[in-house]
């Protein structure tokens, strides 16, 4: 077990652990899908997300992108033109999370029932 998790359990403060913080950042139905889309395609526009993640609503996509931007996992770039163009990309912090997500995916593939 990770030292951070064990330390949190000893102090009965799971919410102070790195484990808990990481879960907060990636929890949500579509956050991991959005992060992987950006890891795969590097720069993605709003409507492209809808094509890649078909079941997500515009409202949910917008809210989730705002959360990921607030958590500094993605960078939103708006270009002043008509019609407006907005692009999203992973921040350095977001890119550093991809190996963690890869490990979770590998575990799931190996242990799927």
MMTF fields as JSON, N, C-alpha, C and O atoms, coordinates in Angstrom:
{
  "mmtfVersion": "1.0.0",
  "mmtfProducer": "UNKNOWN",
  "numBonds": 451,
  "numAtoms": 452,
  "numGroups": 113,
  "numChains": 1,
  "numModels": 1,
  "chainsPerModel": [1],
  "groupsPerChain": [113],
  "chainIdList": ["A"],
  "bondAtomList": [4, 2, 8, 6, 12, 10, 16, 14, 20, 18, 24, 22, 28, 26, 32, 30, 36, 34, 40, 38, 44, 42, 48, 46, 52, 50, 56, 54, 60, 58, 64, 62, 68, 66, 72, 70, 76, 74, 80, 78, 84, 82, 88, 86, 92, 90, 96, 94, 100, 98, 104, 102, 108, 106, 112, 110, 116, 114, 120, 118, 124, 122, 128, 126, 132, 130, 136, 134, 140, 138, 144, 142, 148, 146, 152, 150, 156, 154, 160, 158, 164, 162, 168, 166, 172, 170, 176, 174, 180, 178, 184, 182, 188, 186, 192, 190, 196, 194, 200, 198, 204, 202, 208, 206, 212, 210, 216, 214, 220, 218, 224, 222, 228, 226, 232, 230, 236, 234, 240, 238, 244, 242, 248, 246, 252, 250, 256, 254, 260, 258, 264, 262, 268, 266, 272, 270, 276, 274, 280, 278, 284, 282, 288, 286, 292, 290, 296, 294, 300, 298, 304, 302, 308, 306, 312, 310, 316, 314, 320, 318, 324, 322, 328, 326, 332, 330, 336, 334, 340, 338, 344, 342, 348, 346, 352, 350, 356, 354, 360, 358, 364, 362, 368, 366, 372, 370, 376, 374, 380, 378, 384, 382, 388, 386, 392, 390, 396, 394, 400, 398, 404, 402, 408, 406, 412, 410, 416, 414, 420, 418, 424, 422, 428, 426, 432, 430, 436, 434, 440, 438, 444, 442, 448, 446],
  "bondOrderList": [1, 1, 1, 1, 1, 1, 1, 1, 1, 1, 1, 1, 1, 1, 1, 1, 1, 1, 1, 1, 1, 1, 1, 1, 1, 1, 1, 1, 1, 1, 1, 1, 1, 1, 1, 1, 1, 1, 1, 1, 1, 1, 1, 1, 1, 1, 1, 1, 1, 1, 1, 1, 1, 1, 1, 1, 1, 1, 1, 1, 1, 1, 1, 1, 1, 1, 1, 1, 1, 1, 1, 1, 1, 1, 1, 1, 1, 1, 1, 1, 1, 1, 1, 1, 1, 1, 1, 1, 1, 1, 1, 1, 1, 1, 1, 1, 1, 1, 1, 1, 1, 1, 1, 1, 1, 1, 1, 1, 1, 1, 1, 1],
  "groupList": [{"groupName": "UNK", "atomNameList": ["N", "CA", "C", "O"], "elementList": ["N", "C", "C", "O"], "formalChargeList": [0, 0, 0, 0], "bondAtomList": [1, 0, 2, 1, 3, 2], "bondOrderList": [1, 1, 2], "singleLetterCode": "X", "chemCompType": "L-PEPTIDE LINKING"}],
  "groupTypeList": [0, 0, 0, 0, 0, 0, 0, 0, 0, 0, 0, 0, 0, 0, 0, 0, 0, 0, 0, 0, 0, 0, 0, 0, 0, 0, 0, 0, 0, 0, 0, 0, 0, 0, 0, 0, 0, 0, 0, 0, 0, 0, 0, 0, 0, 0, 0, 0, 0, 0, 0, 0, 0, 0, 0, 0, 0, 0, 0, 0, 0, 0, 0, 0, 0, 0, 0, 0, 0, 0, 0, 0, 0, 0, 0, 0, 0, 0, 0, 0, 0, 0, 0, 0, 0, 0, 0, 0, 0, 0, 0, 0, 0, 0, 0, 0, 0, 0, 0, 0, 0, 0, 0, 0, 0, 0, 0, 0, 0, 0, 0, 0, 0],
  "groupIdList": [1, 2, 3, 4, 5, 6, 7, 8, 9, 10, 11, 12, 13, 14, 15, 16, 17, 18, 19, 20, 21, 22, 23, 24, 25, 26, 27, 28, 29, 30, 31, 32, 33, 34, 35, 36, 37, 38, 39, 40, 41, 42, 43, 44, 45, 46, 47, 48, 49, 50, 51, 52, 53, 54, 55, 56, 57, 58, 59, 60, 61, 62, 63, 64, 65, 66, 67, 68, 69, 70, 71, 72, 73, 74, 75, 76, 77, 78, 79, 80, 81, 82, 83, 84, 85, 86, 87, 88, 89, 90, 91, 92, 93, 94, 95, 96, 97, 98, 99, 100, 101, 102, 103, 104, 105, 106, 107, 108, 109, 110, 111, 112, 113],
  "secStructList": [7, 7, 2, 2, 2, 2, 2, 2, 2, 2, 6, 6, 7, 4, 4, 4, 1, 2, 2, 2, 2, 2, 2, 2, 2, 2, 7, 1, 1, 1, 2, 2, 2, 2, 2, 2, 2, 2, 2, 2, 2, 1, 1, 3, 3, 2, 2, 2, 2, 2, 2, 2, 1, 6, 6, 7, 7, 2, 2, 2, 2, 2, 2, 2, 2, 2, 2, 2, 2, 2, 6, 6, 1, 3, 3, 3, 3, 3, 3, 7, 1, 1, 1, 7, 3, 3, 3, 3, 3, 3, 7, 2, 2, 2, 2, 2, 2, 2, 2, 2, 2, 2, 2, 2, 2, 2, 2, 2, 2, 2, 2, 7, 7],
  "xCoordList": [0.837, 0.0, 0.872, 1.993, 0.34, 1.064, 1.177, 0.273, 2.293, 2.53, 1.493, 1.06, 1.088, 0.1, -1.219, -1.838, -1.65, -2.899, -2.802, -3.724, -1.693, -1.525, -1.469, -2.05, -0.774, -0.695, -2.082, -2.429, -2.867, -4.223, -5.085, -5.877, -4.935, -5.739, -5.342, -6.201, -4.048, -3.597, -4.172, -4.535, -4.253, -4.774, -6.279, -6.868, -6.909, -8.339, -8.755, -9.834, -7.9, -8.203, -7.921, -7.001, -8.72, -8.561, -8.623, -7.911, -9.464, -9.621, -8.367, -8.289, -7.384, -6.112, -5.047, -3.908, -5.404, -4.408, -4.331, -5.277, -3.194, -3.031, -3.968, -4.441, -4.231, -5.169, -6.538, -7.122, -7.034, -8.349, -8.362, -9.328, -7.312, -7.225, -7.254, -7.944, -6.509, -6.493, -7.877, -8.326, -8.55, -9.904, -10.852, -11.712, -10.71, -11.549, -11.336, -12.292, -10.093, -9.795, -10.361, -10.791, -10.368, -10.788, -12.19, -12.689, -12.832, -14.172, -15.164, -15.03, -16.117, -17.112, -17.233, -16.282, -18.389, -18.691, -17.818, -17.489, -17.436, -16.754, -15.356, -14.717, -14.865, -13.564, -12.44, -11.606, -12.409, -11.34, -11.456, -10.441, -12.669, -12.863, -12.366, -11.751, -12.622, -12.161, -10.635, -9.998, -10.058, -8.595, -7.937, -6.932, -8.501, -7.94, -8.137, -7.271, -9.242, -9.459, -8.379, -7.826, -8.079, -7.033, -5.653, -4.807, -5.417, -4.124, -3.934, -2.815, -5.013, -4.953, -4.836, -4.005, -5.675, -5.754, -5.04, -4.957, -4.528, -3.75, -4.561, -4.629, -5.172, -5.99, -7.378, -7.522, -8.403, -9.77, -10.694, -10.608, -11.573, -12.583, -13.84, -14.037, -14.685, -15.86, -16.72, -17.033, -17.1, -17.984, -17.309, -17.989, -15.997, -15.291, -15.454, -15.558, -15.475, -15.723, -17.047, -17.148, -18.065, -19.38, -19.295, -19.987, -18.459, -18.31, -17.549, -17.855, -16.557, -15.742, -16.446, -16.325, -17.184, -17.887, -19.379, -19.992, -19.949, -21.294, -22.401, -23.346, -22.299, -23.416, -23.41, -24.335, -22.414, -22.342, -23.215, -23.217, -23.944, -24.765, -23.894, -22.814, -24.367, -23.618, -23.445, -22.38, -24.469, -24.428, -23.384, -22.587, -23.396, -22.446, -21.019, -20.087, -20.855, -19.538, -18.999, -17.847, -19.82, -19.401, -19.005, -17.967, -19.826, -19.547, -18.272, -17.464, -18.098, -16.923, -15.65, -14.629, -15.699, -14.533, -14.168, -12.987, -15.161, -14.899, -14.237, -13.322, -14.693, -14.082, -12.632, -11.757, -12.38, -11.013, -10.098, -8.918, -10.64, -9.856, -9.581, -8.467, -10.574, -10.396, -9.363, -8.635, -9.303, -8.326, -6.962, -6.031, -6.852, -5.601, -5.089, -3.884, -6.045, -5.677, -5.737, -5.078, -6.529, -6.621, -6.458, -6.631, -6.122, -5.973, -7.003, -7.106, -7.752, -8.76, -8.188, -7.748, -8.199, -7.714, -8.847, -9.388, -9.195, -10.261, -9.644, -8.828, -10.043, -9.527, -10.592, -11.731, -10.23, -11.205, -11.48, -10.838, -12.41, -12.804, -14.283, -14.908, -14.843, -16.257, -16.357, -15.834, -17.01, -17.524, -16.375, -15.269, -16.642, -15.582, -15.058, -15.803, -13.774, -13.146, -12.494, -11.721, -12.817, -12.247, -11.621, -12.239, -10.38, -9.669, -9.241, -8.992, -9.162, -8.741, -7.54, -7.439, -6.62, -5.445, -5.104, -5.516, -4.346, -3.891, -2.828, -1.979, -2.881, -1.797, -0.675, -0.842, 0.446, 1.536, 1.056, 1.383, 0.282, -0.283, -1.201, -1.162, -2.018, -2.913, -2.151, -2.512, -1.084, -0.26, 0.386, 0.568, 0.728, 1.364, 0.391, 0.818, -0.899, -1.917, -2.169, -2.68, -1.824, -2.118, -1.479, -2.155, -0.211, 0.336, -0.452, -0.561, -0.986, -1.808, -3.083, -3.485, -3.71, -4.926, -4.622, -5.423, -3.461, -3.052, -2.929, -3.345, -2.361, -2.211, -3.578, -3.774, -4.512, -5.867, -6.513, -7.145, -6.357, -6.934, -6.308, -7.007, -5.004, -4.331, -4.84, -5.087, -4.996, -5.508, -6.913, -7.229, -7.736, -9.099, -9.113, -9.915, -8.229, -8.162, -7.721, -8.233, -6.781, -6.267, -7.233, -7.182, -8.103, -8.973, -10.463, -11.312, -10.768, -12.173, -12.757, -12.141, -13.933, -14.573, -15.462, -16.078],
  "yCoordList": [-1.195, 0.0, 1.245, 1.239, 2.307, 3.569, 4.162, 4.016, 4.834, 5.436, 6.495, 6.612, 7.268, 8.321, 7.726, 8.252, 6.619, 5.983, 5.42, 5.591, 4.747, 4.177, 5.269, 5.123, 6.356, 7.469, 8.065, 8.399, 8.193, 8.732, 7.802, 8.26, 6.502, 5.546, 5.552, 5.425, 5.698, 5.759, 6.98, 6.918, 8.076, 9.318, 9.462, 10.467, 8.446, 8.449, 9.669, 10.225, 10.079, 11.238, 10.897, 11.435, 10.008, 9.612, 10.825, 10.879, 11.795, 12.972, 13.832, 14.725, 13.571, 14.3, 13.555, 14.013, 12.425, 11.604, 11.959, 12.493, 11.653, 11.816, 10.911, 11.269, 9.735, 8.792, 9.435, 9.389, 10.023, 10.655, 11.837, 12.018, 12.633, 13.794, 13.36, 13.97, 12.316, 11.821, 11.34, 11.618, 10.622, 10.161, 11.332, 11.259, 12.402, 13.58, 14.165, 14.583, 14.194, 14.778, 13.969, 14.545, 12.644, 11.816, 11.241, 10.57, 11.489, 10.942, 11.712, 12.917, 11.016, 11.58, 10.655, 9.971, 10.648, 9.675, 9.828, 8.833, 11.069, 11.279, 11.881, 12.092, 12.159, 12.81, 11.992, 12.532, 10.718, 9.869, 9.794, 9.822, 9.701, 9.659, 10.955, 10.917, 12.078, 13.364, 13.43, 13.849, 13.019, 13.047, 12.139, 12.512, 10.952, 10.04, 10.57, 10.375, 11.225, 11.829, 12.862, 12.913, 13.691, 14.7, 14.067, 14.554, 12.999, 12.312, 11.702, 11.644, 11.259, 10.624, 11.634, 11.475, 12.681, 13.613, 14.941, 15.771, 15.156, 16.323, 17.614, 18.223, 18.047, 19.26, 18.881, 18.297, 19.22, 18.828, 20.026, 20.744, 20.23, 21.282, 20.706, 19.491, 21.6, 21.193, 20.184, 19.115, 20.514, 19.612, 18.292, 17.286, 18.283, 17.023, 16.069, 14.857, 16.618, 15.761, 15.031, 13.847, 15.734, 15.119, 13.949, 12.946, 14.067, 12.975, 11.803, 10.648, 12.094, 11.035, 10.359, 9.15, 11.155, 10.631, 10.81, 11.757, 9.928, 10.093, 10.28, 11.03, 9.617, 9.633, 10.834, 10.974, 11.697, 12.836, 13.98, 14.268, 14.62, 15.766, 17.018, 17.055, 18.038, 19.294, 19.92, 20.451, 19.858, 20.445, 19.729, 20.374, 18.411, 17.628, 17.842, 17.972, 17.877, 18.113, 19.467, 19.575, 20.485, 21.832, 21.883, 22.448, 21.3, 21.306, 20.527, 20.957, 19.393, 18.559, 19.243, 19.2, 19.871, 20.609, 21.75, 22.01, 22.421, 23.507, 22.966, 23.59, 21.816, 21.204, 20.825, 21.094, 20.202, 19.794, 21.008, 20.957, 22.086, 23.315, 23.935, 24.393, 23.953, 24.489, 23.677, 24.225, 22.373, 21.499, 21.545, 20.848, 22.367, 22.576, 21.306, 21.095, 20.465, 19.262, 19.497, 18.798, 20.483, 20.822, 22.328, 23.105, 22.709, 24.125, 24.436, 23.736, 25.487, 25.957, 27.183, 28.133, 27.153, 28.287, 28.768, 28.011, 30.041, 30.638, 31.585, 32.438, 31.429, 32.268, 33.297, 32.931, 34.581, 35.636, 35.728, 36.494, 34.96, 34.982, 34.683, 34.321, 34.832, 34.547, 33.415, 33.547, 32.305, 31.961, 31.673, 31.336, 31.805, 31.574, 30.137, 29.193, 30.01, 28.693, 28.483, 29.319, 27.357, 27.01, 25.633, 24.692, 25.529, 24.263, 23.881, 24.738, 22.584, 22.047, 21.149, 20.448, 21.18, 20.294, 19.962, 20.659, 18.888, 18.526, 19.514, 19.937, 19.871, 20.645, 19.658, 18.445, 20.184, 19.309, 18.44, 17.257, 19.05, 18.306, 17.189, 16.076, 17.48, 16.473, 15.348, 14.179, 15.698, 14.666, 13.746, 12.553, 14.304, 13.481, 12.474, 11.518, 12.677, 11.771, 10.578, 9.552, 10.694, 9.642, 8.301, 7.281, 8.236, 6.92, 6.261, 5.035, 7.054, 6.519, 5.906, 4.808, 6.62, 6.106, 4.874, 3.941, 4.866, 3.678, 2.461, 1.361, 2.66, 1.553, 1.037, -0.171, 1.937, 1.532, 0.738, -0.29, 1.21, 0.505, -0.88, -1.852, -0.958, -2.262, -3.234, -4.402, -2.763, -3.613, -4.113, -5.29, -3.21, -3.585, -4.621, -5.555, -4.463, -5.447, -6.813, -7.839, -6.834, -8.091, -8.781, -9.998, -8.005, -8.57, -8.54, -8.783, -8.244, -8.215, -9.616, -10.586, -9.708, -11.026, -11.337, -12.402],
  "zCoordList": [0.0, 0.0, 0.0, 0.509, -0.577, -0.597, 0.791, 1.614, 1.051, 2.363, 2.68, 3.826, 1.683, 1.898, 2.386, 3.311, 1.757, 2.15, 3.56, 4.358, 3.877, 5.218, 6.284, 7.359, 5.986, 6.926, 7.171, 8.304, 6.105, 6.244, 7.083, 7.906, 6.881, 7.641, 9.115, 9.987, 9.4, 10.79, 11.488, 12.663, 10.773, 11.353, 11.152, 11.55, 10.528, 10.245, 9.437, 9.647, 8.518, 7.677, 6.222, 5.605, 5.699, 4.302, 3.384, 2.381, 3.715, 2.856, 2.765, 1.921, 3.627, 3.57, 2.768, 2.679, 2.19, 1.49, 0.006, -0.573, -0.587, -2.019, -2.803, -3.882, -2.246, -2.853, -3.029, -4.111, -1.97, -1.989, -2.955, -3.697, -2.951, -3.834, -5.304, -6.121, -5.631, -7.0, -7.418, -8.529, -6.529, -6.833, -7.065, -7.942, -6.301, -6.506, -7.901, -8.555, -8.35, -9.652, -10.813, -11.813, -10.695, -11.83, -11.663, -12.567, -10.527, -10.345, -11.206, -11.418, -11.672, -12.576, -13.771, -14.15, -14.341, -15.383, -16.631, -17.277, -16.979, -18.254, -18.153, -19.184, -16.965, -16.85, -17.464, -18.191, -17.184, -17.723, -19.243, -19.938, -19.763, -21.223, -21.868, -22.933, -21.244, -21.769, -21.719, -22.685, -20.604, -20.485, -21.521, -22.126, -21.725, -22.724, -24.143, -24.996, -24.405, -25.721, -26.0, -27.098, -24.996, -25.166, -25.271, -26.021, -24.54, -24.628, -26.023, -26.533, -26.621, -27.935, -29.071, -29.965, -29.034, -30.155, -29.901, -30.806, -28.701, -28.278, -28.203, -27.135, -29.29, -29.291, -29.792, -30.865, -29.003, -29.347, -29.162, -28.166, -30.13, -30.025, -29.373, -29.34, -28.854, -28.085, -28.85, -28.325, -30.081, -30.836, -31.186, -31.386, -31.262, -31.512, -30.331, -30.519, -29.109, -27.94, -28.095, -27.776, -28.585, -28.762, -29.741, -29.566, -30.76, -31.719, -31.126, -31.422, -30.287, -29.682, -28.507, -28.309, -27.73, -26.549, -26.823, -26.329, -27.586, -28.139, -27.097, -27.337, -25.957, -25.009, -24.066, -23.265, -24.13, -23.222, -23.741, -24.938, -22.853, -23.253, -23.303, -22.712, -24.008, -24.1, -22.716, -22.401, -21.909, -20.56, -19.695, -19.015, -19.726, -18.937, -19.442, -18.648, -20.757, -21.333, -20.895, -20.476, -20.988, -20.597, -19.121, -18.775, -18.259, -16.816, -16.5, -15.677, -17.148, -16.886, -17.365, -16.679, -18.535, -19.029, -18.081, -17.851, -17.536, -16.575, -15.312, -14.774, -14.842, -13.651, -13.912, -13.089, -15.056, -15.389, -15.567, -15.219, -16.106, -16.241, -14.873, -14.616, -14.001, -12.646, -11.863, -11.035, -12.128, -11.469, -12.154, -11.749, -13.189, -13.93, -14.619, -14.755, -15.049, -15.786, -17.293, -18.062, -17.71, -19.128, -19.294, -18.355, -20.52, -20.87, -21.945, -22.953, -21.713, -22.673, -23.375, -22.727, -24.706, -25.488, -26.379, -27.184, -26.221, -27.018, -28.03, -27.682, -29.289, -30.367, -30.744, -31.034, -30.741, -31.045, -32.551, -33.269, -32.989, -34.393, -34.481, -33.484, -35.662, -35.858, -36.864, -37.971, -36.527, -35.199, -34.228, -34.651, -32.928, -31.94, -32.026, -32.291, -31.795, -31.808, -30.445, -29.977, -29.818, -28.519, -28.634, -29.132, -28.166, -28.195, -26.788, -25.94, -26.561, -25.271, -25.483, -26.49, -24.509, -24.533, -23.085, -22.159, -22.909, -21.569, -21.109, -21.893, -19.852, -19.25, -18.9, -19.025, -18.469, -18.022, -16.857, -16.766, -15.983, -14.839, -15.329, -14.803, -16.325, -16.89, -17.559, -17.421, -18.292, -18.944, -17.903, -18.148, -16.751, -15.717, -15.105, -14.457, -15.302, -14.772, -15.7, -15.251, -16.963, -17.943, -17.582, -17.711, -17.133, -16.737, -15.593, -15.54, -14.705, -13.608, -14.187, -13.8, -15.11, -15.744, -16.582, -16.629, -17.249, -18.006, -17.094, -17.458, -15.917, -14.959, -14.515, -14.384, -14.286, -13.894, -15.025, -14.782, -16.256, -17.411, -17.589, -17.874, -17.419, -17.543, -16.496, -16.796, -15.282, -14.221, -14.59, -14.417, -15.095, -15.486, -16.594, -16.565, -17.571, -18.661, -18.151, -18.6, -17.222, -16.697, -15.738, -15.566, -15.12, -14.069, -14.413, -13.555, -15.657, -16.067, -15.982, -16.424, -15.418, -15.27, -16.443, -16.485]
}
